[in-house]
Amino acid sequence: MHEFESLAELYKYSTQKYAKRPALDFLGGDQTYSYEDIAEKCTQLTKLLCNFGIRPYDKIALFSQNMPNWTVAFFTIVAFGRIAVPMLPGLSANEVSNILTHSDSKVLFVSRKLLPKVSEEILAGMQLVICTDDLSILRQKDEEYTCDGQIAYPQPDDLAAIIYTSGTTGAAKGVMLSHRNLCQNITASWYTYHVNKRDVFLSILPMAHTYEMSIGMLYPFSRGAKVVYIQKPPTPAVLIPAFRQVRPTTVLTVPLIIEKIYRSSVLPTIRKSTFLSWLDSWAPKLLARLVGHKLIKTFGGRLKFFGVGGSKMDIEVEKFLRKAKFPYAIGYGLTETAPLICTAGPKVTRLGAAGKAAHGVKVRLDNVNPETGEGEIVTKGPHLMRGYYKDYTRTLAVMTEDGWFRTGDLATVDKKGRYSIKGRIGNLILGPSGENIYPEEIEGVINNMDGIAESLVVERDGHLVALVQLNENVLDWDLEGQDKFIVEAEKLQKNILEYVNSKVNRNSRIGEVQLQKEPFVKTATNKIRRFLYSGKGRNNRVEKE
């Protein structure tokens, strides 16, 4: 494995070594590149940027849905000494304006689909606006056409990207990632799972997220592999035909996607079949193997690595995947660590665990509770960000005195060094006797019930309240307020309450269930904004009088 010190070195190495190999493809689109084609297009674009006076360390924003030209734009920026500001497609117009202003971006790569989210004022302030759909110029400042721009060969500790993350608690933070940070993740990925030039990735997660950017874009690029992109949101109706057409060997995803497949496809298939239901009762391992074999065929038949990260996977779904011998892998990390902290490849996963420390990464637990063994994960190494852009105070707040990064996640570690994430410190609820209650664990039980889309557990007035969003057609909200609706809603609430409290320990029992009419408000990375629901607002839910 060639270990890189900068993304410029990676770019030069791969575009030369794998010049004729297919690099990027677009299902239903005309953006197809070999590694040689990428180099040619990046050279053209970097000359254009120089013509408009763009220099090393200037910030260039990238706001587009997934496509091959996203990768081309990214390397045009970082391989020549500039700083990328990748932005998630799900951002609101207000968030887009704030990020573009705060980051001091001078150039914007943007897709036509997302262009309406960028205000006229912001567009007018850009020296150059380039369309990612065809790499044409959308806007330009003629007075900025100075031809005095420059390029530079970045050093390992030079800034490569500023990635904004709001987490689930509010104000966005610009995470400053260096070339060394991102290259470290390429190396860590190799030690987790070996990719080669015959591998094919199907990209379904937002490229502006470090998980997809580091492991789903930069890592395959370093190995001469091919990445295929899809044009539509990754719903099952879109993904299944794509899997059959692309036949990927590698897919990166979040728990939500595999959990939806399990609950909406696997479980109903078993329950509808008398034979499969019999197998589930008398030969569950055989059933799991049969379904697992079918799942791999559904994914195209060549799947070797199904990476799951971004949040904790439901334990029941993971149990099934293990029995099915499905090649899932687990990763844990944060944007601030570019992102890998812990990893476990398909052959070494352990139920409920996030894996061991990634290659080259130091991990430990701080402030460990001697009774439970739980402590905060802190980490140190070449994967650790340079800090938050223009925010020294918040940077200091997440660092220990001896230079370790505080993740904000509580975990335990076993004798073999495998970490198991319990939950976010900020989400932790203290019970009446001071015991730790992890809402994520209770939510996992709720989400396993038939008809449940999502849930959120909060503390209100000294007791636990479960906010529950049902699947479509479970409850007819058009009848809200009518007697039939109230009876059905109360029956659902009672069933949820009794089921959950029969599955969790005494301290984690919920005292109330409230049904959510509207979907939960989420971050651009599809995580529920918990802080919005911790109060006592009573909108859009059904309550028992």
C-alpha positions in Angstrom: 0.0 0.0 0.0 1.4 3.4 -1.1 1.0 5.8 1.9 0.4 9.4 0.8 1.3 12.6 2.5 -0.9 14.9 0.6 -3.9 14.7 -1.8 -1.7 16.3 -4.5 0.6 13.2 -4.2 -2.5 11.0 -4.3 -3.8 12.8 -7.4 -0.5 12.5 -9.3 0.1 8.9 -8.4 -3.3 7.6 -9.3 -3.9 9.6 -12.5 -0.5 8.3 -13.8 -0.5 4.7 -12.4 -4.1 4.0 -13.4 -4.4 6.4 -16.4 -6.4 4.1 -18.7 -8.5 2.5 -15.9 -12.2 3.5 -15.6 -12.5 5.8 -12.6 -16.0 7.4 -12.5 -19.4 6.6 -14.0 -22.9 8.1 -13.8 -25.9 5.9 -14.2 -28.1 7.5 -16.8 -25.7 10.4 -17.2 -22.9 11.4 -19.6 -20.2 12.0 -17.0 -17.8 9.1 -17.5 -14.0 9.4 -16.7 -10.9 7.4 -16.8 -8.1 8.4 -14.4 -6.4 10.1 -17.4 -9.6 12.0 -18.2 -9.8 13.3 -14.7 -6.2 14.7 -14.9 -7.0 16.4 -18.2 -10.2 18.0 -16.9 -8.6 19.1 -13.7 -5.8 20.8 -15.6 -8.3 22.7 -17.7 -10.3 23.8 -14.7 -7.2 24.8 -12.6 -6.1 27.1 -15.5 -9.5 28.7 -15.5 -9.2 29.3 -11.7 -5.8 30.9 -12.2 -7.2 33.2 -14.9 -9.6 34.5 -12.3 -6.9 35.2 -9.8 -7.5 32.2 -7.5 -4.4 31.5 -5.5 -3.2 28.8 -3.0 -5.2 28.7 0.2 -8.2 30.4 -1.4 -11.5 28.7 -0.4 -13.7 27.2 -3.1 -17.1 25.8 -2.2 -18.6 22.7 -3.6 -22.4 22.4 -3.5 -23.8 19.6 -5.5 -25.5 16.3 -5.4 -23.4 13.2 -6.0 -21.9 12.9 -9.5 -18.5 12.3 -11.2 -17.9 16.0 -11.6 -18.0 16.4 -7.8 -14.8 14.4 -7.7 -13.3 16.4 -10.6 -14.1 19.6 -8.9 -12.7 18.4 -5.6 -9.3 17.4 -7.0 -9.2 20.7 -9.0 -9.3 22.4 -5.7 -7.1 20.4 -3.3 -4.5 19.0 -5.7 -3.3 22.5 -6.5 -3.1 24.0 -3.1 -6.6 25.5 -2.7 -9.0 24.7 0.1 -12.3 22.9 -0.5 -15.5 23.7 1.3 -17.8 20.7 0.6 -21.5 21.4 1.4 -24.2 18.8 2.0 -27.1 18.9 -0.5 -29.7 18.9 2.3 -28.7 22.3 3.7 -31.3 25.0 3.9 -30.9 28.3 1.9 -30.1 30.0 5.2 -27.4 27.5 6.1 -25.9 27.8 2.6 -25.6 31.6 2.9 -24.0 31.3 6.4 -21.4 28.8 5.3 -20.4 30.5 2.1 -20.1 33.8 4.1 -18.3 32.3 7.1 -15.8 30.3 4.9 -14.8 33.3 2.8 -15.3 31.2 -0.3 -14.3 33.0 -3.6 -15.5 30.4 -6.1 -18.6 28.2 -6.1 -19.1 24.9 -7.9 -22.8 24.3 -7.8 -25.4 22.1 -9.6 -28.4 23.5 -11.4 -30.7 21.6 -9.0 -29.2 23.3 -5.9 -28.5 26.7 -7.4 -31.9 28.1 -6.2 -30.7 27.7 -2.6 -27.9 30.2 -3.2 -29.0 33.8 -2.8 -28.4 36.4 -5.5 -26.3 38.4 -3.1 -24.0 35.5 -2.5 -23.7 34.7 -6.2 -22.9 38.3 -7.0 -20.0 38.2 -4.6 -18.4 35.2 -6.1 -15.5 35.7 -8.5 -16.6 32.6 -10.4 -19.6 30.2 -10.4 -19.2 26.9 -12.2 -21.9 24.4 -12.9 -21.1 20.8 -11.8 -23.6 19.4 -14.3 -21.3 20.2 -17.3 -18.5 22.3 -15.8 -19.7 25.4 -17.7 -19.4 29.0 -16.3 -22.6 30.2 -14.8 -21.4 33.6 -13.4 -18.2 35.5 -13.5 -16.7 38.8 -12.5 -15.1 40.2 -15.6 -12.9 42.6 -13.5 -11.5 39.5 -11.7 -10.1 38.0 -15.0 -6.6 39.0 -14.0 -4.6 35.8 -15.1 -2.4 36.3 -12.0 -3.6 33.2 -10.1 -1.2 30.6 -8.9 -1.0 27.0 -7.8 1.1 25.3 -5.1 2.1 21.8 -4.1 0.4 21.4 -0.7 2.3 20.1 2.3 0.9 17.4 4.7 -0.2 19.8 7.4 -1.7 22.3 4.9 -5.5 22.8 5.1 -7.3 20.7 2.5 -11.0 21.1 3.4 -13.3 22.9 5.7 -16.4 20.8 6.4 -19.3 22.3 8.2 -21.2 20.2 10.7 -24.1 21.2 12.9 -24.4 17.8 14.6 -27.8 17.8 16.3 -27.3 20.7 18.6 -27.4 23.9 16.5 -24.8 26.3 15.3 -22.5 25.0 12.5 -18.8 24.5 13.0 -16.3 24.5 10.2 -14.0 21.5 10.8 -10.5 22.1 9.3 -9.1 18.9 7.8 -5.5 18.8 6.6 -4.0 16.7 3.8 -2.5 14.5 6.4 -5.9 13.9 8.1 -7.5 12.7 4.9 -4.5 10.6 3.8 -4.4 8.9 7.2 -8.0 7.7 6.6 -6.9 6.2 3.2 -4.3 4.2 5.0 -6.6 3.2 7.8 -9.2 2.1 5.3 -6.6 -0.2 3.6 -5.7 -1.9 6.9 -9.5 -2.5 7.5 -10.2 -3.9 4.0 -8.1 -4.2 0.9 -9.5 -2.7 -2.2 -7.9 -3.2 -5.7 -8.4 -1.8 -9.2 -11.0 -4.5 -10.0 -13.4 -3.2 -7.3 -16.5 -1.3 -8.1 -18.1 1.1 -5.5 -21.7 2.3 -5.7 -21.9 5.7 -4.1 -25.2 6.4 -2.3 -24.2 8.7 0.6 -23.6 12.5 0.3 -20.0 13.1 -0.9 -19.7 16.2 1.3 -19.8 13.9 4.3 -16.3 12.8 5.4 -17.4 9.2 5.6 -18.3 9.0 1.9 -15.6 11.5 0.8 -12.7 9.8 2.6 -13.7 6.1 2.3 -16.0 6.2 -0.7 -14.1 8.6 -2.9 -10.5 9.1 -1.9 -9.8 5.5 -0.9 -11.0 3.9 -4.2 -9.2 6.6 -6.1 -5.9 5.6 -4.3 -6.4 2.0 -5.5 -7.5 2.5 -9.1 -11.0 1.3 -8.4 -14.2 2.5 -10.1 -16.9 4.5 -8.4 -20.4 4.7 -9.9 -22.9 7.4 -9.0 -26.7 7.5 -9.2 -28.8 10.5 -10.1 -31.8 10.0 -7.8 -32.1 9.8 -4.0 -31.2 6.3 -2.8 -34.7 4.9 -2.2 -35.2 1.1 -2.4 -37.0 1.7 -5.8 -33.9 3.4 -7.1 -31.3 1.3 -5.4 -32.4 -2.2 -6.3 -32.2 -1.7 -10.1 -28.9 0.2 -9.6 -27.4 -2.7 -7.6 -28.4 -5.2 -10.4 -26.9 -3.0 -13.1 -23.7 -2.0 -11.4 -23.1 -5.2 -9.4 -20.9 -3.4 -6.9 -18.3 -5.1 -4.7 -18.3 -2.3 -2.2 -21.1 -0.1 -0.7 -21.0 2.4 2.1 -24.2 3.2 3.9 -25.8 4.3 7.2 -27.8 1.9 9.5 -31.1 3.5 8.4 -30.8 2.1 4.9 -30.1 -1.5 5.8 -32.6 -1.3 8.7 -35.3 -0.1 6.3 -34.5 -3.0 3.9 -34.7 -5.4 6.8 -38.0 -4.1 8.1 -39.8 -3.3 4.9 -38.6 -6.3 2.8 -37.0 -9.1 4.8 -39.5 -9.3 7.7 -42.7 -9.1 5.6 -41.3 -11.7 3.2 -40.8 -14.1 6.1 -44.2 -13.4 7.6 -46.1 -13.9 4.3 -44.6 -17.3 3.7 -45.7 -20.3 5.8 -42.5 -22.2 5.0 -40.3 -19.3 5.9 -42.2 -18.6 9.1 -41.7 -22.3 10.0 -38.0 -22.0 9.3 -37.9 -18.9 11.5 -39.3 -20.9 14.4 -37.4 -24.2 13.9 -34.3 -23.4 11.9 -33.5 -19.7 12.2 -29.9 -20.0 11.2 -30.9 -21.8 8.0 -33.5 -19.1 7.3 -30.9 -16.4 7.9 -28.4 -18.0 5.5 -31.1 -18.3 2.8 -32.2 -14.7 3.2 -28.6 -13.6 3.3 -27.9 -15.3 0.1 -30.9 -13.6 -1.5 -29.8 -10.3 -0.2 -26.4 -10.5 -1.8 -28.1 -11.4 -5.1 -30.3 -8.4 -4.6 -27.1 -6.3 -4.3 -25.8 -7.6 -7.6 -24.1 -10.8 -6.5 -20.6 -9.5 -6.1 -20.8 -7.7 -2.8 -17.8 -8.2 -0.5 -17.9 -5.1 1.7 -21.0 -3.4 3.1 -19.8 -0.6 5.3 -22.1 0.7 8.0 -21.3 3.9 9.8 -22.7 7.3 10.9 -24.7 6.0 13.9 -25.3 2.9 15.9 -26.9 0.0 14.1 -30.0 -1.6 15.6 -28.9 -4.7 17.5 -31.7 -7.0 16.1 -30.8 -6.1 12.6 -27.1 -6.7 13.3 -28.0 -10.1 14.8 -29.7 -11.1 11.6 -26.9 -9.9 9.4 -24.4 -12.0 11.4 -26.6 -15.1 11.1 -27.0 -14.4 7.4 -23.2 -14.2 6.9 -23.8 -10.9 5.2 -20.4 -9.1 4.6 -21.2 -6.0 6.7 -18.4 -4.0 8.3 -18.6 -1.4 11.1 -16.9 1.9 11.4 -17.0 4.7 14.0 -15.8 8.2 13.7 -16.6 11.9 13.4 -16.1 14.7 10.9 -13.4 16.0 13.3 -11.4 12.8 12.8 -11.8 12.7 9.0 -13.6 10.3 10.1 -12.2 6.9 11.2 -11.6 6.3 14.9 -12.6 2.6 15.2 -13.1 0.0 12.5 -14.0 -3.7 12.1 -13.9 -5.4 8.7 -16.5 -8.0 7.6 -14.6 -11.0 9.2 -14.0 -9.4 12.6 -17.2 -7.6 13.5 -18.6 -8.3 17.0 -22.2 -7.8 17.9 -22.8 -4.3 19.2 -19.2 -3.2 19.0 -17.8 -0.4 16.9 -14.4 -2.2 16.4 -10.9 -1.6 17.5 -8.8 1.6 17.1 -8.2 2.3 13.4 -4.6 1.9 12.1 -2.4 4.7 13.3 -5.1 6.0 15.7 -4.9 6.2 19.5 -8.1 5.7 21.5 -8.8 5.6 25.2 -11.7 6.2 27.7 -11.7 9.1 30.0 -13.6 9.6 33.3 -14.5 6.0 33.4 -17.3 5.0 35.8 -15.9 2.1 37.8 -19.3 0.5 38.2 -20.3 0.4 34.6 -16.9 0.7 32.8 -18.3 3.5 30.7 -16.2 6.5 29.8 -15.9 9.2 27.1 -14.0 8.2 24.0 -11.0 10.4 23.4 -8.6 10.1 20.5 -5.3 11.4 19.2 -3.3 10.9 16.0 -2.7 12.1 12.5 -6.5 11.8 11.8 -7.3 14.7 14.2 -8.5 18.0 12.7 -6.6 21.2 13.0 -9.6 22.8 14.8 -12.8 24.7 14.0 -12.4 27.5 11.5 -12.5 31.0 13.2 -13.6 29.4 16.4 -10.6 28.9 18.8 -12.9 28.8 21.9 -14.9 25.8 20.7 -11.7 24.1 19.5 -10.2 24.4 23.0 -13.5 23.1 24.5 -13.2 19.7 22.7 -9.5 19.2 23.6 -8.0 17.7 26.8 -5.0 19.3 28.4 -2.7 16.6 27.0 -4.0 17.1 23.4 -6.6 14.4 23.0 -9.9 15.1 21.2 -13.2 14.6 23.2 -15.7 12.8 21.0 -18.7 13.4 23.3 -19.5 9.7 23.0 -19.8 7.3 25.9 -18.5 3.7 25.4 -17.1 0.6 27.0 -14.0 -1.4 25.9 -13.4 -5.1 26.2 -10.2 -6.9 26.9 -9.4 -7.2 23.2 -9.7 -3.5 22.6 -13.1 -3.5 21.0 -15.2 -0.4 21.8 -19.0 -0.4 22.2 -20.7 2.9 21.8 -23.4 3.6 24.5 -24.6 7.0 23.4 -23.9 10.7 23.2 -23.0 12.4 26.5 -25.4 15.3 25.5 -28.2 12.8 25.0 -27.6 11.0 28.3 -30.6 11.1 30.7 -30.0 10.7 34.4 -32.6 8.6 36.2 -34.1 9.4 39.6 -31.4 7.4 41.4 -28.6 8.9 39.2 -28.4 5.9 36.8 -27.4 6.5 33.2 -30.3 6.1 30.7 -29.4 6.0 27.0 -32.3 7.1 24.8 -30.7 5.5 21.7 -31.1 2.0 23.2 -34.8 2.5 23.9 -35.3 4.0 20.5 -33.8 0.8 19.0 -36.5 -1.3 20.7 -39.3 1.0 19.5 -38.0 1.1 15.9 -38.1 -2.7 15.7 -41.9 -2.7 16.1 -44.1 -3.1 13.1 -45.4 0.1 11.6 -42.8 2.4 13.3 -40.7 4.7 11.1 -38.7 6.5 13.7 -38.7 7.5 17.3 -37.1 9.8 19.8 -37.0 9.4 23.6 -36.8 12.6 25.8 -37.2 13.4 29.4 -40.1 15.6 30.4 -41.4 16.4 33.9 -39.3 13.6 35.4 -40.4 10.8 33.2 -39.4 9.4 29.8 -41.5 10.3 26.8 -41.3 8.4 23.5 -42.1 10.5 20.4 -43.0 8.1 17.6 -43.5 8.6 13.9 -45.5 5.9 12.3 -45.2 4.5 8.8 -47.6 5.7 6.2 -51.1 4.2 6.2 -50.8 3.0 9.9 -53.0 5.8 11.1 -55.2 8.1 8.9 -54.3 11.6 10.0 -57.2 13.0 7.9 -59.5 11.7 10.5 -57.6 13.4 13.4 -59.9 14.4 16.2 -62.7 11.9 15.3 -63.7 9.2 17.7 -62.3 6.3 15.4 -59.0 8.1 15.1 -58.7 8.7 18.8 -59.5 5.0 19.7 -56.9 3.7 17.1 -54.3 6.2 18.3 -54.7 5.3 22.0 -54.5 1.6 21.1 -51.2 2.1 19.3 -49.8 4.2 22.1 -50.8 1.5 24.7 -49.2 -1.3 22.6 -46.0 0.7 22.1 -45.8 1.5 25.8 -46.4 -2.1 26.9 -44.0 -3.6 24.4 -41.2 -1.3 25.1 -41.5 -1.6 28.9 -41.4 -5.4 28.6 -38.1 -5.2 26.7 -36.1 -2.6 28.6 -34.8 -2.5 32.2 -36.8 -0.8 34.9 -34.8 2.5 34.7 -35.4 2.8 31.0 -39.2 2.3 31.0 -41.2 5.0 29.3 -44.1 6.7 30.9 -45.8 8.2 27.8 -46.0 7.7 24.1 -46.8 10.6 21.8 -47.5 10.1 18.1 -45.8 12.5 15.7 -47.9 13.8 12.8 -45.0 15.4 11.0 -41.6 13.9 10.2 -38.8 14.8 12.7 -36.7 17.8 11.8 -33.2 16.6 10.8 -29.7 17.8 10.1 -28.3 17.6 6.6 -26.8 14.2 7.5 -30.2 12.8 8.4 -29.9 12.9 12.2 -32.9 14.1 14.3 -32.3 17.5 15.8 -32.9 16.3 19.4 -32.6 19.7 21.0 -35.8 20.8 19.2 -37.8 18.2 21.0 -36.5 18.4 24.6 -38.9 21.1 25.6 -42.6 20.9 26.3 -44.0 22.0 22.9 -47.2 20.0 22.0 -47.5 20.6 18.3 -48.2 17.8 15.7 -48.7 14.9 18.1 -51.5 12.9 19.6 -51.8 13.0 23.4 -53.9 11.0 25.8 -56.1 13.4 27.8 
